[in-house]
Amino acid sequence: MYDKIIALLAEMGVDTTDVTPDSTFRDLELDSLSMTELAINAFTHTGVLAEGLTLDTTLAEAVRAFSHAAEPLGA
């Protein structure tokens, strides 16, 4: 999922050259509108909607949120 998030960010025009799992969305200079765009793109590509992501969420935390959201209920 990490690679998928990086690919989605790159499609949005974000420079992903020096991105690490500890990078926050704020570090990548995203704003609330771009966070919404990322959420929609991620849902479109994966069918998963991760909630609670903020500008201070790291990419590693985002991967965990998407992975958790993708788990079947009761798993």
LINZI-V987256 format. One record per pair of residues at least 12 apart in sequence whose C-alpha atoms are under 6 Angstrom apart, sorted by the first residue. I is the first residue (numbers start at 1). GAP is how many residues later the second one is. D is the distance in whole Angstrom. If there is no record, write none. Layout:
# LINZI-V987256
i->I gap->GAP d->D
i->I gap->GAP d->D
This chain:
# LINZI-V987256
i->1 gap->62 d->6
i->2 gap->61 d->6
i->21 gap->38 d->5
i->21 gap->39 d->5
i->22 gap->36 d->5
i->23 gap->35 d->5
i->23 gap->36 d->6
i->24 gap->32 d->5
i->24 gap->33 d->5
i->24 gap->34 d->4
i->25 gap->30 d->5
i->26 gap->29 d->5
i->26 gap->30 d->6
i->48 gap->22 d->6
i->50 gap->15 d->6
i->50 gap->16 d->5
i->50 gap->19 d->6
